């Protein structure tokens, strides 16, 4: 399969559109447009309309051909998916029939060396999806050793985080770390490669990417925004690629998928009614053929839920993990 053909195939794309169940006349949000795989699937149902959102201007530019072909049924907006409620309102759609999102970095971004997402290609240590704000090299240059260790441990789930942070701080005193190869080689000296396991720098790169793009905060805000814009009966479908993201999606839905337990001390407090009915009791995962065709699909999990008529729940606070503005300042 050619690279260009592969770009248009979303992981669990067919399943995501099936769970979304688009119908004629419905308005749907493709909250992470990417190469437009989900949007194509939705637009294949006659009479549907799609609002596509992506913070990456390269993805938006790549979607113009699909916009032209859609005869007014697809609108693309460059923005963060956490702002999807505002984006919908600006398009005159205060309530929508479905929201689909694919969380994380896209294959297109990974394959562009100049974006600095992957150590498979040497390039600048950038990693910004929206191409604004501090880069990964800014974080590596300016974060304290303690903050670096926390970032790599929390967002990369890397057990060797302290040793890596110590090595980064020592190395940056000698010379700035500004390329993907320089960082990958530095981490590989600290973390021993084991046969048949992922590259030693994989978790560190994941941590920096999530941190630079504030991905977990964004995801949480996007889920809350979807809850606010979905009509009763409207569906939310989320595909995630690692345990941190999936945990946020699972917790969000489990909190909203059942009535909150009443306290025996406060029996008179009205409990929030469930705002979602969970459709996937267990996450949907890719079949062997999809994993063989696209190794990135290996860790993908799809969760789907249907909006009830109950009001949206109050937003919950996220854990007090390191935040970009605190670690690097204004950039």
N, C-alpha and C positions, 0 to 999 in steps of 0.2 A: 504493500500500500504506500502511495506517495505521501510525503509530509503534508502537502496541501490537502489531500483527501482526508488524512487523519485528523487535521485540525478541526474539521467540521463535525466530528463525531464526539458528542458529549458523553462522558462516562455515565452509565446507567440512563442514557438519554431516552431510549424507548420507554423504559419503566417510569422515568420521571413524568413524561407526558401522559402516560396511561393513568398514573395516580392523580395527576392534575385534572384529568378528564375534561379537556376544553370542549365547549359547545358553542354553536353558532350564536353570534350576538354578544358573547362574553368578552370582558376586558381582562387581560392577564398581564402580570408583571414578570418579566425575565430580569431578575434583580442583579444577575451577574452575566451580562450578555456574552462576553468572551468571543468565540467564533460563531455565535448565533445558532448553535445546535438546538437548544430548547425552543428558541423563537421559531425556527423552521418547522419543528414538530407541531407547535401550537397553530401557526399560520396555515398548516396543511388542512386544518378544519375550517371550512368555508365560513366567512362572516365573523371570525374572531378578530380582536384587536390586541396588539401587544405594545406595552411600554417597556423598552429595553434600557437598562441602566448599566454603565460600566465606568469605573473611575479612571480607566486606562484609555487615553485618547487614541492610541493605536488600534484598540479593539473597536472603538466607535467609528473611526475612519474605515476600518475593514468591513463594517456593516452597511456602508452606504449603498452598495449594490443590492443588498437584500431589501433595504428601504425602498429603492426605486422599483423593485419587482413587486413589492407588497401592495401597491396601488392605494397608499394612504393608511394601510392597516398596521404599519409598524412605525413607531416613533423612537428615536434613540436619544438618550440624554447622558452627557458625561457628568457623573456625580458618584458619591459614595452610596452604597446600597443601604447604609444606615439611615439615609435621608429619603427612603422610598416613599414615605407618606407625603412629604413635601413635594417630591417629584410628581406623584400622582395628582395632588391638588393643583399643581401648576398646569397639568394637562387636562384639567377639568374632570378628573376621575376621583371623586372623594371616596368611592367604594368600588372594589374590584372583585372579580370572580375567582382569581387564583394568583398565587405568588410562587415562583420557583426560583431556587438559588443553589448555586454550586460554589461551595466555600473553598477559598484557597487560591493558590497561584495557578494560572492556566498553562497548558502545554506550550502555547505560543510564547508566553513570557519566558518560560524555562529555556526555550530554544533560541532566544535572542541573546547572544553573548554580551551585547552592550548594555543589557538590563541588569546583569550581575546577579541573577537569581540562582544560578547553578555553577558548581565548580567543574562541570563537565566541559565547559568552554571558558577559557580565560577572558576576563573582562573587568571593567570597573566594578568595585564593590558598592553597588547602588541599591538594588532590591525594591525601589519604590514603585508601587503599582500606579499611582497617580502622578508620578514625576514631579511632585512638589514636596517641600519640607526636607528634614534631615535624611541623609543617606545612611546605609549600613556602615560605610567607612567613617561617617561622622560619629556614629555610636561607638564603633571600635576605637576611635581616636579620643573621644571625650568622656565616655562613661567611666566611673570609678571601678576599681577592681571588684568591690563588693556588688555594685549594680550589674556589672558584666556577668559575674557568677550567678546572680539571681535570674537574670534574663535567660541565660543558657540553661539553667536548671529548670525554671518554671515553664518556659515556652518551648524548650527543646527536650525536656525530660531527660537531660544528659547528666549521668552520675558523676562524670569527670569535670563538672563545670568549674570548680575552684581551680583545678590545675590548668584548665584552658585559660581562664581569666588571668591567672598569674603569668602565664606564658605570653598572652597578648600584651599585657602591661609592660613586661620586660622587653618585648620585641619592638613596641612602638616608641620606646625611648631611643632605640637605635635608628629606626626609619619608619615613616608612616606606612600603615597597611592599607593599600588602596586597590588591590586587585583580588579577584576571587581565588586565583591560584595561590597567592601569597598567604591568604588566610587558611585555605585548605591544607597547604603544606605545613603550616605552623601547627594546626590542630592535629594533623597526622603524626607529628613528632611526639605529641603529648599522649594521644589516645592510640593504643596499639590496634592495628587492623587485624581482625580475625578472619580466617578463611570462610568464604561463602556468607559473610555478613556485609551490612551496608558500609559505605565509606565512612571512616572515622569522623569526617566533618559534617556528615548529613544532619545530625541533630543540632549542631551549632548554627548551620545555615538556616535550618527551619526556624530556630529561635529568633535569629536576627530578622528574618523576613516577617514573621508574625509581629515582632515588636515594632519594627519600622513602619509597618502598615496598620498597626493597632487593630489587628484582625479579630481578636477575640472580643474586644469592646465593640467593634463594628458589627460583628455577628449578633451579639446580644441586642444591640440597638435595632438592627434590621429585623430580628424576630418580633420585637415589641411593635415596630412600625407596621409589620405585616398583620399583626393581630388587630391593629387599629383600622386598617384599610379594607380588610376582608369582609365581604358581605356574609350574612348567615348562609351556610352551605358552601361558602367559598373554600378553596383548598390551599394548604401550604405544603410544599414539597421541598425538602432540603437534602442535598447530597454533600457529605463532608468527607474529608480525606485523612484525618487522624483523630486520635482519641480525645484530644483537648477540645476540638470543635464538636465532635459527636456528643461529648459529655454536656456541653452547653445546650445543644439542641434537645437532647434527651431530658435534661433537667427542666428546661423551659416548658416542654410539652407535658412532662409529668406534673409540674406545678399547676398547669392550666387545664389538664385533661381530667381532673377530678375535683370535687368540691374540697376546699381547704378544711382540715379537721378543726372542729370547734374546741375551744378550751373549756374544761369543766369549771374554771374560775371565772370565765367570761361568757357564759352561755347566751347572754342577750346580744352579743356582737353578731351582726349579720355576716354570714360567710359568703365569699365571692363564689358565684356559680361557675361551673367549668366553662371556659371560653373556647375550648377545642374538644373535639372527639378524636382520639388517636386512632388512625386507620391501620398503622403498621405496628402490631404488638411487638414484633422484633424487626430490627432494621433489614431492609432489602440489600443484598450484596450481589456483586457481579458474578456471572457464570464463568466457568473455566475458559470458554472461548474468548470472552471479552478480556479477561486477564492476560491470556496468551497474546492477544492482538495489541493490548495496551497495558504494559506493566504498571502504569500509574493507577490503574483501576483497582489494583490488588487490595488496597485498604479502604476503598469507598464504601460508604453506608448511606442508604436512603431512608429517610423518615418522612411520613406524611400524616397530615391531620386535617380535619374539617372544622371550620368555624361554626360555633353554635350562635344562638341569638343573644347570649349573655354579653354584658358590657366587657370591654377590655379590662384586664387586671391592672393594678398599679405596677409601675416598673420596679423591678428588684435591683438592688445594688450588686455590682460585680466585686470579686475579691480585690483586696488592696495590693495588686501586683505592681511591678515597676511600670511607669508610664513615660512615654517619649518626652513630653514637655519637661518632666522633672529631671530626667537623666541627661538630656542634651540641650535643654533650653529652647529658645525660639528657632534655632537652626540657621 
